[in-house]
């Protein structure tokens, strides 16, 4: 990744096993490298808003760096967050 260029964020839909059931999920790639795994959550799951939960993160998106994993209201909210995590890690 050239620091002057914004990273390319791509999402790939997959079924994810969670609590013994299959859920819709997404693999999140940053310039072709796996950065995160998202899983769909409902209001029932969260007690609040439905959306996409950070099930696993890698590198700058790792749970070692992200103390309170976010719930993204939409998939469009994912890319800016991943880019922000990468930029924060570079500083």
C-alpha positions as CSV (number, residue, x, y, z in Angstrom):
1,X,0.0,0.0,0.0
2,X,1.4,3.4,-1.0
3,X,0.8,5.8,1.9
4,X,-0.3,8.5,-0.5
5,X,-3.1,6.3,-1.9
6,X,-6.2,5.4,0.0
7,X,-6.5,1.7,0.7
8,X,-8.9,-0.4,-1.3
9,X,-11.6,-1.9,1.0
10,X,-13.6,-4.9,-0.4
11,X,-16.3,-6.9,1.3
12,X,-17.0,-10.5,0.5
13,X,-20.2,-12.2,1.7
14,X,-19.9,-15.5,3.5
15,X,-21.9,-17.7,5.8
16,X,-20.5,-17.5,9.3
17,X,-21.1,-20.0,12.1
18,X,-22.1,-18.2,15.2
19,X,-23.6,-19.8,18.4
20,X,-24.4,-23.0,16.5
21,X,-26.3,-21.2,13.7
22,X,-25.4,-19.8,10.3
23,X,-25.5,-16.0,9.9
24,X,-24.8,-13.7,7.0
25,X,-21.3,-12.3,7.4
26,X,-18.6,-10.4,5.5
27,X,-14.9,-10.8,5.1
28,X,-13.4,-7.3,4.9
29,X,-10.2,-7.0,2.9
30,X,-7.8,-4.0,2.8
31,X,-5.7,-4.0,-0.3
32,X,-6.4,-7.8,-0.7
33,X,-5.4,-8.7,2.9
34,X,-8.0,-9.9,5.4
35,X,-8.7,-7.1,7.9
36,X,-11.9,-8.1,9.6
37,X,-14.9,-10.5,9.8
38,X,-18.3,-9.0,10.3
39,X,-21.5,-10.8,11.3
40,X,-25.0,-9.5,11.0
41,X,-26.8,-8.7,14.3
42,X,-30.4,-7.9,15.0
43,X,-32.1,-5.6,17.6
44,X,-32.7,-8.8,19.6
45,X,-29.0,-9.6,19.6
46,X,-27.8,-6.1,20.6
47,X,-30.7,-4.7,22.7
48,X,-30.3,-1.7,20.5
49,X,-29.7,-1.2,16.8
50,X,-29.3,-3.9,14.2
51,X,-26.3,-3.9,12.0
52,X,-22.9,-5.5,11.5
53,X,-20.7,-6.6,14.5
54,X,-16.9,-6.8,14.3
55,X,-16.6,-10.5,15.1
56,X,-12.8,-10.6,14.5
57,X,-10.3,-8.1,13.4
58,X,-6.7,-8.4,12.3
59,X,-3.8,-6.0,12.3
60,X,-5.0,-2.4,12.9
61,X,-8.6,-3.8,13.3
62,X,-7.5,-6.4,15.9
63,X,-9.3,-6.7,19.2
64,X,-6.0,-6.0,20.8
65,X,-6.3,-2.4,19.4
66,X,-10.1,-2.1,19.4
67,X,-11.3,-2.2,23.0
68,X,-15.0,-1.7,22.3
69,X,-15.8,-3.5,18.9
70,X,-18.3,-1.3,17.0
71,X,-21.6,-2.3,15.5
72,X,-21.9,-0.7,12.1
73,X,-25.5,0.4,11.2
74,X,-24.7,-0.3,7.5
75,X,-22.0,-1.9,5.4
76,X,-21.2,1.5,4.0
77,X,-19.9,2.5,7.5
78,X,-17.3,-0.2,7.5
79,X,-14.7,1.1,4.9
80,X,-14.2,4.5,6.6
81,X,-13.7,2.8,10.0
82,X,-11.1,0.3,8.6
83,X,-9.3,3.2,6.8
84,X,-9.3,5.2,10.1
85,X,-7.9,2.2,12.0
86,X,-5.1,1.9,9.5
87,X,-4.3,5.6,9.5
88,X,-4.2,5.6,13.4
89,X,-1.9,2.6,13.4
90,X,0.5,4.4,11.0
91,X,0.8,7.4,13.4
